[in-house]
Amino acid sequence: MSAETKARPGLAEYLGRVRTALADLPADELAEVMEDVEPHVTEVFTETGDLDGVIGRLGTPEAYAAELRAAGGYPPPGPTGGSALWAARYTLLVTVVSIVVALGSGLVALSGGSGKFAVLGLCVVFAIPALMLLFTDRVRPSDVEALGSYRFANRGALALLDKLPPRAVAYLRSLRPAWWLVRVLLLVVTLMAGQAESALVVLTVVALVSWAGPRSRDDRRLLPVVVVANAFLAGVAIALLAFGISASTRESNGYPYSPSGLYYNGSYVNNVYAVDEEGNAIPQFYLYDEDGTPLKLYGEYCEDRGNERNFDNRFPLPRIEYRNRTCVVESGIPFVPLPPGATDRTPSVPTRPISPGASASTPPTTTASATSPATAPTTTAATPPLTSTPAPSVPTTVTPTP
């Protein structure tokens, strides 16, 4: 404030009240506004001669400051203190944290880990009070936008956007009508990945964005919901893009993509059974690889175990059948197992002829013949006919010695 202004109490009071009404603006912007305002107000004060004349021509300092704020595109003044200020800060804090968590949850949506949406669910719990503050008008969107931290973040985002190529920004904006197709594609890919939990979350977020997005143009209270939901979908899209790049890189380096699960001779293994050396089924066993990692397969269960719990390394997996709309668990092995060595046993075949005087390797069969009392009974051994010599085959008789 110049010395001339200080010498005129009415002028100094008017400009002071204008400055107070614009005190929520950044310091550099406030100084720029006041630098333009002071000469104009001073001129009006010189023409009218007193404070009442300035108010009669320009309006009250607060009204004049509101006109300056609207002309400069600045947001309305925010809460100056008390519960309203803390409510606006809480709403902004929850929104920022939810955006970060939603983006991170989207990045891990296609992974197989458990509890990947736990933090996102916690953010939803804390976001409910903030939404209640907005929709009960205890906090207005303009109150949040008037906070210094919001204006700082908004200026940073705009500066970052200005650094992007204008053609790229214009191209992305031209794709707005097709964004719904991208959301549907994300949902389909999540379903194809076999992630039931992730697919349910993606479906909920897609439905929420489709409903709240168009309405947020007229009702700015829905804007935080739309921004958080789009951050989650952006995370899912980035994860999908990274997965595609990683798969193509493995193939280009000579490492073909290997799907999850157990494979034998190129065929997927649905279940594993084990028998002992006697061919008896082992009722329960667990599979691990050489590093101690469980080898899990997806199994079906009659009870609801959740998607993650359906992957198990306890074998054999249950065999499920539905009879009269009732889930039935089949027991036993669906085939007749043989002992491990049974498939290696083959019938023995003689490889060399047996001479008439050689002892038979198999126990001889004794046949009683009707002979004279003076003649000793003879034992006839059942031997196969000799096929390796041209002589006719004759049975070999062995006379037992007394």
DRENKEMI-338132 format. One record per residue (C-alpha): x, y, z; residue number from 1; residue in three letters. Coordinates in steps of 0.25 Angstrom, whole numbers, plus 5000, padded with zeros to 4 digits. Layout:
<sites>
site x:X, y:Y, z:Z, num:NUM, residu:ALA
...
</sites>
This chain:
<sites>
site x:5000, y:5000, z:5000, num:1, residu:MET
site x:5006, y:5013, z:4996, num:2, residu:SER
site x:5008, y:5025, z:5005, num:3, residu:ALA
site x:4997, y:5033, z:4998, num:4, residu:GLU
site x:4987, y:5022, z:5001, num:5, residu:THR
site x:4992, y:5022, z:5016, num:6, residu:LYS
site x:4989, y:5037, z:5016, num:7, residu:ALA
site x:4975, y:5035, z:5013, num:8, residu:ARG
site x:4968, y:5027, z:5024, num:9, residu:PRO
site x:4955, y:5024, z:5016, num:10, residu:GLY
site x:4963, y:5019, z:5004, num:11, residu:LEU
site x:4972, y:5010, z:5013, num:12, residu:ALA
site x:4960, y:5004, z:5020, num:13, residu:GLU
site x:4954, y:5000, z:5007, num:14, residu:TYR
site x:4966, y:4994, z:5001, num:15, residu:LEU
site x:4969, y:4987, z:5014, num:16, residu:GLY
site x:4955, y:4980, z:5014, num:17, residu:ARG
site x:4957, y:4976, z:4999, num:18, residu:VAL
site x:4970, y:4970, z:5003, num:19, residu:ARG
site x:4964, y:4963, z:5015, num:20, residu:THR
site x:4952, y:4957, z:5006, num:21, residu:ALA
site x:4963, y:4952, z:4996, num:22, residu:LEU
site x:4972, y:4947, z:5007, num:23, residu:ALA
site x:4970, y:4932, z:5003, num:24, residu:ASP
site x:4977, y:4934, z:4990, num:25, residu:LEU
site x:4992, y:4930, z:4988, num:26, residu:PRO
site x:5001, y:4942, z:4992, num:27, residu:ALA
site x:5007, y:4944, z:4979, num:28, residu:ASP
site x:4993, y:4945, z:4972, num:29, residu:GLU
site x:4987, y:4954, z:4983, num:30, residu:LEU
site x:4999, y:4963, z:4981, num:31, residu:ALA
site x:4996, y:4964, z:4966, num:32, residu:GLU
site x:4981, y:4966, z:4968, num:33, residu:VAL
site x:4983, y:4977, z:4978, num:34, residu:MET
site x:4994, y:4984, z:4969, num:35, residu:GLU
site x:4983, y:4985, z:4959, num:36, residu:ASP
site x:4972, y:4989, z:4968, num:37, residu:VAL
site x:4979, y:5000, z:4976, num:38, residu:GLU
site x:4980, y:5010, z:4965, num:39, residu:PRO
site x:4966, y:5008, z:4961, num:40, residu:HIS
site x:4960, y:5010, z:4975, num:41, residu:VAL
site x:4969, y:5022, z:4977, num:42, residu:THR
site x:4964, y:5029, z:4965, num:43, residu:GLU
site x:4950, y:5026, z:4969, num:44, residu:VAL
site x:4953, y:5031, z:4983, num:45, residu:PHE
site x:4959, y:5044, z:4977, num:46, residu:THR
site x:4947, y:5047, z:4969, num:47, residu:GLU
site x:4937, y:5044, z:4980, num:48, residu:THR
site x:4945, y:5050, z:4991, num:49, residu:GLY
site x:4941, y:5040, z:5002, num:50, residu:ASP
site x:4938, y:5025, z:5006, num:51, residu:LEU
site x:4923, y:5026, z:5004, num:52, residu:ASP
site x:4925, y:5031, z:4990, num:53, residu:GLY
site x:4934, y:5019, z:4987, num:54, residu:VAL
site x:4924, y:5009, z:4992, num:55, residu:ILE
site x:4913, y:5016, z:4985, num:56, residu:GLY
site x:4921, y:5014, z:4971, num:57, residu:ARG
site x:4928, y:5001, z:4974, num:58, residu:LEU
site x:4920, y:4994, z:4984, num:59, residu:GLY
site x:4924, y:4989, z:4998, num:60, residu:THR
site x:4939, y:4984, z:4999, num:61, residu:PRO
site x:4933, y:4970, z:5000, num:62, residu:GLU
site x:4924, y:4971, z:4988, num:63, residu:ALA
site x:4935, y:4977, z:4980, num:64, residu:TYR
site x:4945, y:4966, z:4984, num:65, residu:ALA
site x:4934, y:4956, z:4980, num:66, residu:ALA
site x:4934, y:4962, z:4966, num:67, residu:GLU
site x:4949, y:4962, z:4965, num:68, residu:LEU
site x:4949, y:4947, z:4969, num:69, residu:ARG
site x:4939, y:4944, z:4958, num:70, residu:ALA
site x:4946, y:4952, z:4948, num:71, residu:ALA
site x:4959, y:4945, z:4951, num:72, residu:GLY
site x:4953, y:4931, z:4951, num:73, residu:GLY
site x:4956, y:4929, z:4965, num:74, residu:TYR
site x:4948, y:4919, z:4974, num:75, residu:PRO
site x:4938, y:4925, z:4984, num:76, residu:PRO
site x:4944, y:4927, z:4998, num:77, residu:PRO
site x:4945, y:4915, z:5006, num:78, residu:GLY
site x:4942, y:4912, z:5021, num:79, residu:PRO
site x:4950, y:4922, z:5030, num:80, residu:THR
site x:4951, y:4913, z:5042, num:81, residu:GLY
site x:4944, y:4904, z:5052, num:82, residu:GLY
site x:4937, y:4891, z:5048, num:83, residu:SER
site x:4934, y:4895, z:5034, num:84, residu:ALA
site x:4949, y:4896, z:5031, num:85, residu:LEU
site x:4953, y:4883, z:5037, num:86, residu:TRP
site x:4941, y:4876, z:5029, num:87, residu:ALA
site x:4947, y:4882, z:5016, num:88, residu:ALA
site x:4961, y:4877, z:5020, num:89, residu:ARG
site x:4956, y:4863, z:5023, num:90, residu:TYR
site x:4948, y:4862, z:5010, num:91, residu:THR
site x:4960, y:4866, z:5002, num:92, residu:LEU
site x:4970, y:4857, z:5010, num:93, residu:LEU
site x:4961, y:4845, z:5008, num:94, residu:VAL
site x:4959, y:4848, z:4994, num:95, residu:THR
site x:4974, y:4848, z:4991, num:96, residu:VAL
site x:4977, y:4836, z:4999, num:97, residu:VAL
site x:4966, y:4828, z:4992, num:98, residu:SER
site x:4971, y:4832, z:4978, num:99, residu:ILE
site x:4985, y:4827, z:4982, num:100, residu:VAL
site x:4980, y:4814, z:4988, num:101, residu:VAL
site x:4970, y:4812, z:4977, num:102, residu:ALA
site x:4981, y:4813, z:4967, num:103, residu:LEU
site x:4990, y:4803, z:4974, num:104, residu:GLY
site x:4978, y:4793, z:4976, num:105, residu:SER
site x:4976, y:4794, z:4961, num:106, residu:GLY
site x:4990, y:4790, z:4958, num:107, residu:LEU
site x:4989, y:4777, z:4967, num:108, residu:VAL
site x:4975, y:4774, z:4962, num:109, residu:ALA
site x:4980, y:4763, z:4952, num:110, residu:LEU
site x:4989, y:4757, z:4962, num:111, residu:SER
site x:4986, y:4744, z:4970, num:112, residu:GLY
site x:4989, y:4749, z:4984, num:113, residu:GLY
site x:4978, y:4749, z:4995, num:114, residu:SER
site x:4974, y:4762, z:5002, num:115, residu:GLY
site x:4978, y:4771, z:4991, num:116, residu:LYS
site x:4965, y:4780, z:4992, num:117, residu:PHE
site x:4966, y:4781, z:5007, num:118, residu:ALA
site x:4972, y:4795, z:5008, num:119, residu:VAL
site x:4962, y:4799, z:4997, num:120, residu:LEU
site x:4951, y:4794, z:5006, num:121, residu:GLY
site x:4957, y:4802, z:5018, num:122, residu:LEU
site x:4957, y:4815, z:5009, num:123, residu:CYS
site x:4942, y:4813, z:5006, num:124, residu:VAL
site x:4939, y:4812, z:5020, num:125, residu:VAL
site x:4946, y:4826, z:5023, num:126, residu:PHE
site x:4940, y:4832, z:5010, num:127, residu:ALA
site x:4926, y:4830, z:5015, num:128, residu:ILE
site x:4926, y:4841, z:5025, num:129, residu:PRO
site x:4933, y:4850, z:5014, num:130, residu:ALA
site x:4921, y:4847, z:5005, num:131, residu:LEU
site x:4911, y:4850, z:5015, num:132, residu:MET
site x:4917, y:4863, z:5018, num:133, residu:LEU
site x:4917, y:4866, z:5003, num:134, residu:LEU
site x:4902, y:4861, z:5001, num:135, residu:PHE
site x:4897, y:4868, z:5013, num:136, residu:THR
site x:4903, y:4881, z:5009, num:137, residu:ASP
site x:4911, y:4883, z:5021, num:138, residu:ARG
site x:4923, y:4883, z:5012, num:139, residu:VAL
site x:4922, y:4890, z:4998, num:140, residu:ARG
site x:4931, y:4886, z:4986, num:141, residu:PRO
site x:4935, y:4901, z:4986, num:142, residu:SER
site x:4939, y:4899, z:5001, num:143, residu:ASP
site x:4949, y:4888, z:4997, num:144, residu:VAL
site x:4954, y:4896, z:4984, num:145, residu:GLU
site x:4957, y:4908, z:4993, num:146, residu:ALA
site x:4967, y:4901, z:5001, num:147, residu:LEU
site x:4981, y:4905, z:4999, num:148, residu:GLY
site x:4986, y:4891, z:4998, num:149, residu:SER
site x:4975, y:4888, z:4987, num:150, residu:TYR
site x:4979, y:4900, z:4979, num:151, residu:ARG
site x:4994, y:4896, z:4980, num:152, residu:PHE
site x:4991, y:4882, z:4975, num:153, residu:ALA
site x:4982, y:4887, z:4964, num:154, residu:ASN
site x:4993, y:4897, z:4959, num:155, residu:ARG
site x:5003, y:4885, z:4959, num:156, residu:GLY
site x:4993, y:4876, z:4951, num:157, residu:ALA
site x:4990, y:4887, z:4941, num:158, residu:LEU
site x:5005, y:4890, z:4939, num:159, residu:ALA
site x:5008, y:4875, z:4937, num:160, residu:LEU
site x:4996, y:4875, z:4927, num:161, residu:LEU
site x:5002, y:4887, z:4919, num:162, residu:ASP
site x:5015, y:4879, z:4917, num:163, residu:LYS
site x:5008, y:4868, z:4910, num:164, residu:LEU
site x:5008, y:4869, z:4895, num:165, residu:PRO
site x:4995, y:4876, z:4891, num:166, residu:PRO
site x:4992, y:4866, z:4880, num:167, residu:ARG
site x:4993, y:4855, z:4890, num:168, residu:ALA
site x:4983, y:4862, z:4899, num:169, residu:VAL
site x:4974, y:4865, z:4888, num:170, residu:ALA
site x:4974, y:4851, z:4884, num:171, residu:TYR
site x:4971, y:4845, z:4898, num:172, residu:LEU
site x:4959, y:4855, z:4899, num:173, residu:ARG
site x:4954, y:4851, z:4886, num:174, residu:SER
site x:4953, y:4836, z:4891, num:175, residu:LEU
site x:4943, y:4840, z:4902, num:176, residu:ARG
site x:4931, y:4834, z:4895, num:177, residu:PRO
site x:4939, y:4821, z:4894, num:178, residu:ALA
site x:4943, y:4820, z:4908, num:179, residu:TRP
site x:4931, y:4811, z:4912, num:180, residu:TRP
site x:4937, y:4801, z:4902, num:181, residu:LEU
site x:4950, y:4801, z:4909, num:182, residu:VAL
site x:4943, y:4799, z:4923, num:183, residu:ARG
site x:4935, y:4787, z:4917, num:184, residu:VAL
site x:4948, y:4781, z:4911, num:185, residu:LEU
site x:4955, y:4782, z:4925, num:186, residu:LEU
site x:4943, y:4775, z:4931, num:187, residu:LEU
site x:4944, y:4764, z:4920, num:188, residu:VAL
site x:4959, y:4762, z:4922, num:189, residu:VAL
site x:4958, y:4761, z:4937, num:190, residu:THR
site x:4947, y:4750, z:4935, num:191, residu:LEU
site x:4956, y:4742, z:4925, num:192, residu:MET
site x:4967, y:4743, z:4935, num:193, residu:ALA
site x:4959, y:4735, z:4945, num:194, residu:GLY
site x:4959, y:4745, z:4956, num:195, residu:GLN
site x:4945, y:4745, z:4961, num:196, residu:ALA
site x:4947, y:4755, z:4972, num:197, residu:GLU
site x:4954, y:4765, z:4963, num:198, residu:SER
site x:4943, y:4763, z:4953, num:199, residu:ALA
site x:4933, y:4766, z:4963, num:200, residu:LEU
site x:4940, y:4779, z:4968, num:201, residu:VAL
site x:4943, y:4784, z:4953, num:202, residu:VAL
site x:4928, y:4781, z:4950, num:203, residu:LEU
site x:4924, y:4790, z:4962, num:204, residu:THR
site x:4934, y:4801, z:4958, num:205, residu:VAL
site x:4929, y:4801, z:4944, num:206, residu:VAL
site x:4915, y:4802, z:4947, num:207, residu:ALA
site x:4918, y:4813, z:4957, num:208, residu:LEU
site x:4926, y:4821, z:4947, num:209, residu:VAL
site x:4915, y:4819, z:4936, num:210, residu:SER
site x:4905, y:4825, z:4946, num:211, residu:TRP
site x:4912, y:4836, z:4953, num:212, residu:ALA
site x:4921, y:4841, z:4941, num:213, residu:GLY
site x:4910, y:4848, z:4933, num:214, residu:PRO
site x:4903, y:4853, z:4946, num:215, residu:ARG
site x:4916, y:4859, z:4951, num:216, residu:SER
site x:4916, y:4870, z:4941, num:217, residu:ARG
site x:4903, y:4876, z:4947, num:218, residu:ASP
site x:4906, y:4871, z:4962, num:219, residu:ASP
site x:4920, y:4874, z:4966, num:220, residu:ARG
site x:4918, y:4866, z:4979, num:221, residu:ARG
site x:4920, y:4853, z:4970, num:222, residu:LEU
site x:4933, y:4857, z:4965, num:223, residu:LEU
site x:4942, y:4851, z:4976, num:224, residu:PRO
site x:4934, y:4838, z:4973, num:225, residu:VAL
site x:4937, y:4838, z:4958, num:226, residu:VAL
site x:4952, y:4842, z:4960, num:227, residu:VAL
site x:4954, y:4830, z:4970, num:228, residu:VAL
site x:4947, y:4820, z:4961, num:229, residu:ALA
site x:4955, y:4825, z:4949, num:230, residu:ASN
site x:4968, y:4823, z:4956, num:231, residu:ALA
site x:4965, y:4809, z:4960, num:232, residu:PHE
site x:4961, y:4806, z:4945, num:233, residu:LEU
site x:4974, y:4813, z:4941, num:234, residu:ALA
site x:4982, y:4804, z:4950, num:235, residu:GLY
site x:4975, y:4791, z:4944, num:236, residu:VAL
site x:4978, y:4796, z:4930, num:237, residu:ALA
site x:4993, y:4799, z:4933, num:238, residu:ILE
site x:4994, y:4785, z:4939, num:239, residu:ALA
site x:4988, y:4779, z:4927, num:240, residu:LEU
site x:4997, y:4787, z:4918, num:241, residu:LEU
site x:5009, y:4783, z:4926, num:242, residu:ALA
site x:5005, y:4768, z:4926, num:243, residu:PHE
site x:5004, y:4769, z:4911, num:244, residu:GLY
site x:5018, y:4775, z:4909, num:245, residu:ILE
site x:5024, y:4765, z:4918, num:246, residu:SER
site x:5018, y:4753, z:4911, num:247, residu:ALA
site x:5023, y:4759, z:4897, num:248, residu:SER
site x:5037, y:4761, z:4903, num:249, residu:THR
site x:5038, y:4746, z:4908, num:250, residu:ARG
site x:5033, y:4741, z:4894, num:251, residu:GLU
site x:5043, y:4750, z:4887, num:252, residu:SER
site x:5054, y:4745, z:4896, num:253, residu:ASN
site x:5051, y:4731, z:4893, num:254, residu:GLY
site x:5043, y:4728, z:4906, num:255, residu:TYR
site x:5029, y:4724, z:4901, num:256, residu:PRO
site x:5018, y:4727, z:4910, num:257, residu:TYR
site x:5015, y:4716, z:4920, num:258, residu:SER
site x:5001, y:4716, z:4926, num:259, residu:PRO
site x:4998, y:4713, z:4940, num:260, residu:SER
site x:4995, y:4699, z:4945, num:261, residu:GLY
site x:5001, y:4685, z:4944, num:262, residu:LEU
site x:5004, y:4680, z:4930, num:263, residu:TYR
site x:5008, y:4666, z:4925, num:264, residu:TYR
site x:5012, y:4664, z:4911, num:265, residu:ASN
site x:5005, y:4677, z:4907, num:266, residu:GLY
site x:4992, y:4673, z:4913, num:267, residu:SER
site x:4986, y:4680, z:4926, num:268, residu:TYR
site x:4985, y:4672, z:4938, num:269, residu:VAL
site x:4972, y:4673, z:4945, num:270, residu:ASN
site x:4975, y:4664, z:4957, num:271, residu:ASN
site x:4986, y:4655, z:4963, num:272, residu:VAL
site x:4985, y:4641, z:4969, num:273, residu:TYR
site x:4996, y:4633, z:4976, num:274, residu:ALA
site x:4996, y:4618, z:4980, num:275, residu:VAL
site x:5006, y:4610, z:4989, num:276, residu:ASP
site x:5015, y:4598, z:4984, num:277, residu:GLU
site x:5003, y:4589, z:4986, num:278, residu:GLU
site x:4994, y:4598, z:4977, num:279, residu:GLY
site x:4986, y:4603, z:4989, num:280, residu:ASN
site x:4981, y:4617, z:4987, num:281, residu:ALA
site x:4987, y:4628, z:4996, num:282, residu:ILE
site x:4976, y:4636, z:5002, num:283, residu:PRO
site x:4983, y:4649, z:5004, num:284, residu:GLN
site x:4996, y:4655, z:5000, num:285, residu:PHE
site x:5002, y:4668, z:4997, num:286, residu:TYR
site x:5011, y:4673, z:4985, num:287, residu:LEU
site x:5023, y:4682, z:4985, num:288, residu:TYR
site x:5034, y:4686, z:4975, num:289, residu:ASP
site x:5049, y:4685, z:4978, num:290, residu:GLU
site x:5048, y:4699, z:4985, num:291, residu:ASP
site x:5037, y:4695, z:4994, num:292, residu:GLY
site x:5027, y:4703, z:4987, num:293, residu:THR
site x:5013, y:4697, z:4987, num:294, residu:PRO
site x:5008, y:4691, z:4974, num:295, residu:LEU
site x:4993, y:4696, z:4974, num:296, residu:LYS
site x:4982, y:4693, z:4965, num:297, residu:LEU
site x:4968, y:4699, z:4964, num:298, residu:TYR
site x:4958, y:4689, z:4970, num:299, residu:GLY
site x:4943, y:4690, z:4971, num:300, residu:GLU
site x:4936, y:4688, z:4985, num:301, residu:TYR
site x:4922, y:4687, z:4989, num:302, residu:CYS
site x:4923, y:4698, z:5000, num:303, residu:GLU
site x:4927, y:4712, z:4997, num:304, residu:ASP
site x:4942, y:4714, z:5000, num:305, residu:ARG
site x:4944, y:4726, z:4992, num:306, residu:GLY
site x:4952, y:4727, z:4979, num:307, residu:ASN
site x:4966, y:4727, z:4986, num:308, residu:GLU
site x:4963, y:4715, z:4995, num:309, residu:ARG
site x:4959, y:4707, z:4983, num:310, residu:ASN
site x:4974, y:4706, z:4979, num:311, residu:PHE
site x:4980, y:4695, z:4987, num:312, residu:ASP
site x:4992, y:4686, z:4987, num:313, residu:ASN
site x:4985, y:4675, z:4995, num:314, residu:ARG
site x:4982, y:4663, z:4986, num:315, residu:PHE
site x:4974, y:4656, z:4981, num:316, residu:PRO
site x:4964, y:4668, z:4978, num:317, residu:LEU
site x:4950, y:4665, z:4981, num:318, residu:PRO
site x:4942, y:4660, z:4969, num:319, residu:ARG
site x:4928, y:4667, z:4968, num:320, residu:ILE
site x:4916, y:4662, z:4962, num:321, residu:GLU
site x:4902, y:4668, z:4962, num:322, residu:TYR
site x:4890, y:4658, z:4964, num:323, residu:ARG
site x:4876, y:4664, z:4965, num:324, residu:ASN
site x:4882, y:4678, z:4967, num:325, residu:ARG
site x:4890, y:4673, z:4979, num:326, residu:THR
site x:4905, y:4674, z:4980, num:327, residu:CYS
site x:4911, y:4660, z:4982, num:328, residu:VAL
site x:4926, y:4658, z:4985, num:329, residu:VAL
site x:4930, y:4645, z:4978, num:330, residu:GLU
site x:4940, y:4636, z:4986, num:331, residu:SER
site x:4951, y:4627, z:4982, num:332, residu:GLY
site x:4959, y:4627, z:4969, num:333, residu:ILE
site x:4952, y:4627, z:4955, num:334, residu:PRO
site x:4961, y:4616, z:4950, num:335, residu:PHE
site x:4966, y:4602, z:4955, num:336, residu:VAL
site x:4981, y:4605, z:4959, num:337, residu:PRO
site x:4992, y:4594, z:4957, num:338, residu:LEU
site x:5004, y:4592, z:4966, num:339, residu:PRO
site x:5015, y:4601, z:4961, num:340, residu:PRO
site x:5023, y:4589, z:4956, num:341, residu:GLY
site x:5011, y:4582, z:4949, num:342, residu:ALA
site x:5013, y:4588, z:4936, num:343, residu:THR
site x:5027, y:4583, z:4935, num:344, residu:ASP
site x:5024, y:4569, z:4937, num:345, residu:ARG
site x:5023, y:4561, z:4924, num:346, residu:THR
site x:5020, y:4546, z:4922, num:347, residu:PRO
site x:5033, y:4538, z:4922, num:348, residu:SER
site x:5036, y:4531, z:4909, num:349, residu:VAL
site x:5047, y:4520, z:4907, num:350, residu:PRO
site x:5059, y:4525, z:4899, num:351, residu:THR
site x:5067, y:4511, z:4897, num:352, residu:ARG
site x:5062, y:4497, z:4895, num:353, residu:PRO
site x:5061, y:4487, z:4907, num:354, residu:ILE
site x:5069, y:4474, z:4904, num:355, residu:SER
site x:5062, y:4461, z:4907, num:356, residu:PRO
site x:5072, y:4458, z:4918, num:357, residu:GLY
site x:5071, y:4471, z:4925, num:358, residu:ALA
site x:5063, y:4473, z:4938, num:359, residu:SER
site x:5051, y:4481, z:4936, num:360, residu:ALA
site x:5051, y:4495, z:4942, num:361, residu:SER
site x:5037, y:4494, z:4946, num:362, residu:THR
site x:5031, y:4484, z:4956, num:363, residu:PRO
site x:5028, y:4471, z:4949, num:364, residu:PRO
site x:5014, y:4466, z:4949, num:365, residu:THR
site x:5012, y:4452, z:4953, num:366, residu:THR
site x:5003, y:4443, z:4946, num:367, residu:THR
site x:5000, y:4429, z:4951, num:368, residu:ALA
site x:5000, y:4418, z:4940, num:369, residu:SER
site x:4994, y:4404, z:4940, num:370, residu:ALA
site x:5006, y:4395, z:4940, num:371, residu:THR
site x:5010, y:4382, z:4945, num:372, residu:SER
site x:5014, y:4381, z:4960, num:373, residu:PRO
site x:5028, y:4378, z:4956, num:374, residu:ALA
site x:5029, y:4391, z:4949, num:375, residu:THR
site x:5032, y:4404, z:4956, num:376, residu:ALA
site x:5023, y:4416, z:4953, num:377, residu:PRO
site x:5028, y:4426, z:4944, num:378, residu:THR
site x:5027, y:4441, z:4945, num:379, residu:THR
site x:5024, y:4449, z:4933, num:380, residu:THR
site x:5028, y:4464, z:4932, num:381, residu:ALA
site x:5019, y:4473, z:4924, num:382, residu:ALA
site x:5029, y:4481, z:4915, num:383, residu:THR
site x:5026, y:4489, z:4903, num:384, residu:PRO
site x:5029, y:4482, z:4889, num:385, residu:PRO
site x:5043, y:4484, z:4884, num:386, residu:LEU
site x:5042, y:4493, z:4872, num:387, residu:THR
site x:5056, y:4497, z:4870, num:388, residu:SER
site x:5060, y:4483, z:4865, num:389, residu:THR
site x:5055, y:4475, z:4853, num:390, residu:PRO
site x:5053, y:4462, z:4861, num:391, residu:ALA
site x:5039, y:4460, z:4865, num:392, residu:PRO
site x:5036, y:4464, z:4879, num:393, residu:SER
site x:5034, y:4453, z:4890, num:394, residu:VAL
site x:5031, y:4454, z:4904, num:395, residu:PRO
site x:5042, y:4454, z:4914, num:396, residu:THR
site x:5041, y:4443, z:4924, num:397, residu:THR
site x:5049, y:4443, z:4937, num:398, residu:VAL
site x:5050, y:4430, z:4945, num:399, residu:THR
site x:5051, y:4433, z:4960, num:400, residu:PRO
site x:5063, y:4426, z:4967, num:401, residu:THR
site x:5059, y:4417, z:4979, num:402, residu:PRO
</sites>
